[in-house]
Amino acid sequence: MSTFKKAVKKFFNTFGFELRQVRPEGTDIYSYQEEEKIISHYLKQLNPTHRCYVDIGASGGVNGSNSYVLAKDNWSGLAVEYDGGEFAKLAYQYREFSNVCLNRGKVTPKNVVSLFKGNGIPSDFDFLTLDIDGYDYFVLEQILTEYRPGLICTEINEKIPPPIKFAVKYDPDYPGPRGHLYGQSLSQLHILCDRHDYALVQLEYNNAFLIPKEKSPSPALSPEEAYREGYLDRSDRLQKYPWNADMEAIYSLSGQQAVDFVKEKFAEYDSAYICEL
């Protein structure tokens, strides 16, 4: 789910209203951009061993969820949410899913491995979905030191194109997204792909899909290929993400010019992020 959509949702919740996605009668699509269709496509080819997932940033557990259909299909799992109001919704919605462990807490690079171990997550569990709108890169970096998920769906900051390597730094007092300042760029994420032998198989707007190279049914894409196919060349991207319009100038700039553009945008937060070629 996009940062903007979360902010709008929180605004309405303040006044006692709840935003819900309206779907055609009889459909069972819960993820924000129908990512679960992509997830299902890859999982069918990967033949999950454990039928176990982890959802970090699970929100209310249903609307915008990449994992709700797995819980409904009797998968075991771990769903983590920090926001108290969202966790209350999650706990209510998942009250009958005895195979899914729920955790209300802030996931950090320092506690994520112990969180997994404490909940009995297998080292080669089948699916990870990660969306915390912050230092996602550093959380995933720690996960991959001891775990090898069969499929990963992780949010990126879709506004920042290759070859820029951008990531919000870990800060235990991280205040949350500040406008466009959150997450990781696709090229930064690709560092972990190279380091841990994962194939970047697809980008769907702001969600990247990774599979271990030894299991991948699809060829690995470069960050440039994935970004162009999954975001930049999508004719509807500004309809879906109109708040990105003020970043459009970055696509006409050279590499260093683009880095300078990002640094100017985030000048007041200079020590809070990495941004380089």
C-alpha positions as CSV (number, residue, x, y, z in Angstrom):
1,M,0.0,0.0,0.0
2,S,1.3,3.5,-0.9
3,T,2.4,5.9,1.9
4,F,-0.1,8.5,0.6
5,K,-3.0,6.1,0.7
6,K,-2.1,5.1,4.3
7,A,-2.0,8.8,5.3
8,V,-5.4,9.4,3.7
9,K,-6.8,6.3,5.5
10,K,-5.4,7.5,8.8
11,F,-7.0,11.0,8.3
12,F,-10.4,9.5,7.7
13,N,-10.0,7.1,10.7
14,T,-9.4,10.1,12.9
15,F,-13.0,11.2,12.2
16,G,-14.5,7.8,12.7
17,F,-14.6,6.8,9.0
18,E,-13.0,3.8,7.4
19,L,-11.8,3.6,3.8
20,R,-12.4,0.2,2.1
21,Q,-11.7,-0.9,-1.4
22,V,-14.9,-1.7,-3.3
23,R,-14.6,-4.8,-5.4
24,P,-17.0,-6.5,-7.8
25,E,-19.3,-9.0,-6.2
26,G,-17.8,-12.4,-6.0
27,T,-14.2,-11.4,-6.3
28,D,-11.6,-12.3,-3.7
29,I,-8.8,-9.8,-4.3
30,Y,-7.5,-8.1,-1.2
31,S,-4.0,-6.7,-2.1
32,Y,-3.7,-3.1,-3.1
33,Q,-2.7,-3.5,-6.8
34,E,-3.8,-7.1,-7.1
35,E,-0.3,-8.2,-6.2
36,E,-1.7,-11.5,-4.8
37,K,-2.3,-12.6,-8.4
38,I,1.4,-12.3,-9.0
39,I,2.2,-14.0,-5.7
40,S,-0.2,-16.9,-6.6
41,H,1.4,-17.2,-10.0
42,Y,4.9,-17.6,-8.6
43,L,3.9,-19.8,-5.6
44,K,2.2,-22.3,-7.9
45,Q,5.5,-22.7,-9.8
46,L,7.6,-22.9,-6.7
47,N,5.6,-25.7,-4.9
48,P,5.8,-24.4,-1.4
49,T,7.4,-26.8,1.1
50,H,6.1,-25.4,4.4
51,R,3.1,-23.3,3.4
52,C,4.4,-20.7,5.8
53,Y,4.5,-16.9,5.3
54,V,5.7,-13.8,7.2
55,D,3.9,-10.5,6.7
56,I,5.8,-7.5,8.2
57,G,3.6,-4.4,8.1
58,A,0.4,-6.4,8.0
59,S,-1.9,-3.4,8.8
60,G,-5.5,-4.5,9.4
61,G,-4.8,-7.9,7.8
62,V,-7.5,-7.8,5.0
63,N,-7.7,-4.6,2.9
64,G,-4.4,-4.1,1.0
65,S,-3.1,-7.4,2.3
66,N,-0.7,-9.6,0.3
67,S,-1.1,-12.6,2.6
68,Y,-4.8,-12.8,3.7
69,V,-5.6,-15.3,0.9
70,L,-2.8,-17.5,2.3
71,A,-4.2,-17.4,5.8
72,K,-7.7,-18.2,4.4
73,D,-6.0,-21.2,2.7
74,N,-4.8,-22.5,6.0
75,W,-1.2,-21.5,5.7
76,S,0.8,-21.0,8.9
77,G,2.4,-17.7,9.4
78,L,3.5,-14.6,11.3
79,A,1.8,-11.3,10.9
80,V,3.4,-8.2,12.5
81,E,1.9,-4.7,12.9
82,Y,3.1,-1.8,15.0
83,D,0.1,0.6,14.8
84,G,-2.3,-0.1,17.7
85,G,-5.5,0.6,15.8
86,E,-4.5,-1.5,12.8
87,F,-3.3,-4.4,15.1
88,A,-6.7,-4.4,16.8
89,K,-8.3,-4.9,13.4
90,L,-5.8,-7.6,12.5
91,A,-6.4,-9.5,15.8
92,Y,-10.2,-9.4,15.2
93,Q,-10.0,-10.5,11.5
94,Y,-7.5,-13.3,12.3
95,R,-9.3,-14.6,15.4
96,E,-10.1,-17.9,13.7
97,F,-6.7,-18.4,12.0
98,S,-5.1,-20.5,14.7
99,N,-2.1,-21.2,12.4
100,V,-1.1,-17.5,12.2
101,C,0.9,-15.9,15.0
102,L,0.2,-12.2,15.6
103,N,2.8,-9.8,16.9
104,R,2.3,-6.1,17.8
105,G,5.7,-4.5,17.7
106,K,8.2,-2.4,15.7
107,V,10.3,-4.6,13.5
108,T,14.0,-3.4,13.3
109,P,17.2,-4.8,12.0
110,K,18.1,-5.6,15.5
111,N,15.1,-7.7,16.5
112,V,13.8,-9.3,13.2
113,V,15.9,-12.5,13.4
114,S,15.0,-13.2,17.0
115,L,11.3,-12.4,16.2
116,F,11.4,-15.1,13.5
117,K,13.2,-17.6,15.7
118,G,10.8,-17.0,18.6
119,N,7.9,-17.8,16.3
120,G,9.4,-20.9,14.8
121,I,9.7,-19.7,11.2
122,P,11.6,-22.2,9.1
123,S,14.8,-21.0,7.5
124,D,13.5,-21.6,4.0
125,F,9.9,-20.5,4.6
126,D,7.8,-19.9,1.5
127,F,6.8,-16.3,1.3
128,L,7.8,-12.9,2.8
129,T,5.9,-9.7,2.3
130,L,7.6,-6.6,3.7
131,D,6.2,-3.0,3.8
132,I,7.2,-0.8,6.7
133,D,7.6,2.5,4.9
134,G,11.0,3.1,6.4
135,Y,14.3,1.3,6.8
136,D,13.0,-1.7,4.9
137,Y,16.4,-2.4,3.2
138,F,18.1,-2.9,6.5
139,V,15.4,-5.2,7.9
140,L,15.6,-7.4,4.7
141,E,19.4,-7.4,4.9
142,Q,19.2,-8.9,8.3
143,I,16.5,-11.5,7.4
144,L,18.7,-12.7,4.5
145,T,21.6,-13.4,6.8
146,E,19.8,-16.4,8.3
147,Y,16.7,-17.0,6.2
148,R,16.0,-17.8,2.5
149,P,12.4,-17.1,1.7
150,G,11.1,-18.9,-1.5
151,L,9.4,-15.7,-2.7
152,I,9.8,-12.1,-1.5
153,C,7.4,-9.2,-2.2
154,T,8.9,-6.0,-0.9
155,E,7.9,-2.4,-1.3
156,I,10.3,0.0,-3.0
157,N,10.3,3.8,-3.3
158,E,9.1,3.8,-6.9
159,K,9.9,7.5,-7.5
160,I,13.6,6.9,-7.4
161,P,14.9,5.2,-10.6
162,P,18.0,3.1,-11.3
163,P,20.9,3.5,-11.1
164,I,20.3,5.5,-7.9
165,K,21.0,3.6,-4.7
166,F,18.7,5.1,-2.1
167,A,17.7,3.9,1.4
168,V,16.4,5.4,4.6
169,K,18.9,4.6,7.3
170,Y,17.9,2.6,10.4
171,D,17.0,4.9,13.3
172,P,15.4,3.5,16.5
173,D,13.5,6.7,16.8
174,Y,12.4,6.7,13.1
175,P,9.3,9.0,12.9
176,G,7.8,7.5,9.8
177,P,7.6,8.6,6.2
178,R,8.2,12.3,5.5
179,G,6.7,13.0,2.1
180,H,8.6,11.0,-0.5
181,L,11.3,10.1,2.1
182,Y,10.9,6.5,2.9
183,G,12.0,3.0,1.9
184,Q,14.5,1.8,-0.6
185,S,15.1,2.3,-4.3
186,L,15.1,-0.7,-6.7
187,S,18.9,-0.4,-7.3
188,Q,19.5,-0.4,-3.6
189,L,17.4,-3.5,-3.2
190,H,19.3,-5.2,-6.0
191,I,22.5,-5.0,-3.9
192,L,20.8,-7.7,-1.7
193,C,19.9,-9.7,-4.8
194,D,23.5,-9.8,-5.9
195,R,24.8,-10.6,-2.4
196,H,22.4,-13.4,-1.7
197,D,21.8,-14.8,-5.2
198,Y,18.2,-13.7,-5.6
199,A,16.6,-13.1,-9.0
200,L,14.6,-9.9,-9.4
201,V,11.8,-11.4,-11.5
202,Q,9.2,-8.6,-11.6
203,L,8.3,-5.1,-10.4
204,E,4.6,-4.2,-10.1
205,Y,4.5,-0.4,-9.6
206,N,6.0,-0.2,-6.1
207,N,6.4,-3.9,-5.2
208,A,9.4,-5.9,-6.2
209,F,9.4,-9.7,-6.5
210,L,12.5,-11.8,-5.7
211,I,13.1,-15.5,-5.9
212,P,16.3,-17.5,-5.1
213,K,18.2,-18.0,-8.4
214,E,18.4,-21.7,-7.9
215,K,14.6,-21.9,-7.8
216,S,13.5,-19.1,-10.1
217,P,11.2,-20.1,-12.9
218,S,11.8,-16.7,-14.6
219,P,15.0,-15.1,-15.7
220,A,16.5,-12.4,-13.6
221,L,15.9,-8.8,-14.7
222,S,18.3,-5.9,-14.2
223,P,16.9,-3.0,-12.1
224,E,16.7,-0.9,-15.3
225,E,14.6,-3.6,-17.1
226,A,12.3,-4.2,-14.1
227,Y,11.8,-0.5,-13.5
228,R,11.0,0.3,-17.0
229,E,8.5,-2.6,-17.4
230,G,7.0,-2.4,-14.0
231,Y,6.7,1.4,-13.4
232,L,8.2,3.9,-15.8
233,D,6.5,2.6,-19.0
234,R,3.1,2.1,-17.4
235,S,0.7,4.6,-19.0
236,D,-1.5,4.7,-15.9
237,R,1.2,5.2,-13.3
238,L,0.4,8.9,-12.6
239,Q,-3.3,8.0,-12.4
240,K,-2.5,5.5,-9.7
241,Y,0.1,7.6,-8.0
242,P,-0.7,11.3,-8.8
243,W,1.3,12.4,-5.8
244,N,4.5,11.4,-7.7
245,A,4.1,14.1,-10.3
246,D,6.5,16.4,-8.5
247,M,9.3,13.8,-9.1
248,E,8.8,13.6,-12.9
249,A,11.8,15.8,-13.7
250,I,14.2,13.2,-12.4
251,Y,13.7,11.1,-15.5
252,S,15.3,13.7,-17.8
253,L,18.4,13.9,-15.7
254,S,21.8,12.2,-15.9
255,G,22.8,9.9,-13.1
256,Q,24.7,12.4,-10.9
257,Q,22.1,15.1,-11.7
258,A,19.4,12.8,-10.5
259,V,21.3,12.1,-7.3
260,D,21.6,15.8,-6.7
261,F,17.9,16.2,-7.4
262,V,17.0,13.7,-4.7
263,K,19.4,15.3,-2.3
264,E,17.9,18.7,-2.9
265,K,14.4,17.3,-2.3
266,F,15.5,15.8,1.0
267,A,18.0,18.5,2.1
268,E,16.5,19.0,5.5
269,Y,17.0,15.2,6.3
270,D,20.5,14.9,5.0
271,S,21.7,12.4,7.6
272,A,18.6,10.2,7.4
273,Y,19.3,8.4,4.1
274,I,21.8,7.0,1.7
275,C,21.8,8.3,-1.9
276,E,24.5,7.5,-4.4
277,L,25.3,5.9,-7.8
